[in-house]
Amino acid sequence: MKASSYFSVPMVFNNTVTIEVLEYFTFYLNRYVLLIAYMFGNIENVLTAIIFAKKCWRKNVCVFYLTVYLVISFAYLNSIVLTSIFVYGYDIDLQNVSTILCKLYFYCAYLFLTLSPTILILASVDRLLISSQNVDTRLYSSKRLAYFSISLSTLFWMIFSIHTLIKVSIYEVYPSRATCYYDIASSYSDFVSYSSIVFVASFFIIILVLCICSFKNVRHIRFVPRSQRHQLRTMTKKDFQLLRCLFAYDLVFITCCVPLILVTVYQVILKGYAQVELLQIIENFAFKTSMFIAHVPFWIGFYICLAISKAFRTELKRMLYRISNQPLVSTRDDENKD
């Protein structure tokens, strides 16, 4: 027996085992883990929205931005994440049923994945303004500016994302097999890949710069003697907590989007090259796993606020006491004090 034929059987066996392990991992990841995250994510977003709707919270401009982000997260969970559960977890291709559903799926995915970081950027700008020592600069932090900036950003991304309604459709991959995708044979696929890379890189740089500037302002406030703070800008405890929560939101979003972009870059580099079956399976595994990671920022916000904000935990405790008809524990309303 030749050496090549001697080692071929174990190698084929190892490749088969590897393929099965990767396929089963992504299958159970989307069928069970993502399903649990979807259910709890909806409940957590509703609870967070109820707390943010309280009078002591909704007057804060940053909370308004985070509430809009919660609405986007709720829509994303019940459209993109729910579709991912059916497609990758139960092998039910809902977007392949009709062309309208196909186009709406890609349109919503493109819109939500660009609008959500934009809202975080606007919220970071607001925290930068409110932490400034310049009185004229602080005046720009207002609900009016928030309404205007969110409306303008939403309109821009809604118009920009229209290209998915035109180019995305149900294409026949091979006989008796059609899938919802954009035309990969045209230059449109390059546009989608490169634009996604540019957008995420831009979001990362902008968010990072805004966070650094905001924390520099806060650091300046903390080093000012208490006797002189009344002459400068004094941020409340809730403002400090919201700033840290927003920083965590930004960090989680950027971190979770990086794997998907790396996979996209890999696909762009190897586009047009023939690949063996194992490499195709690994690429498919990396794409599905990175998609799962990209879903995390849309249901993790509740835990961020719960872990960082004491005011949020206090309000949640009060709400749970009311729901369970338990006597409320009297607490000092000192969360808004400096």
Secondary structure, 3 states (H helix, E strand, C coil): CCHHHHHHHHHHHHHHHHHHHHHHHHHHHHHHHHHHHHHHHHHHHHHHHHHHCCHHHHCCHHHHHHHHHHHHHHHHHHHHHHHHHHHHHHCCCHHHCCHHHHHHHHHHHHHHHHHHHHHHHHHHHHHHHHCCCCHHHHCCCCHHHHHHHHHHHHHHHHHHCHHHHHHEEEEEEECCEEEEEECCCCCHHHHHHHHHHHHHHHHHHHHHHHHHHHHHHHHHHHCCCHHHHHHCCCCCHHHHHHHHHHHHHHHHHHHHHHHHHHHHHHHHHCCCCCCCHHHHHHHHHHHHHHHHHHHHHHCCHHHHHHHHCHHHHHHHHHHHHHHCCCCCCCCCCCCCCC
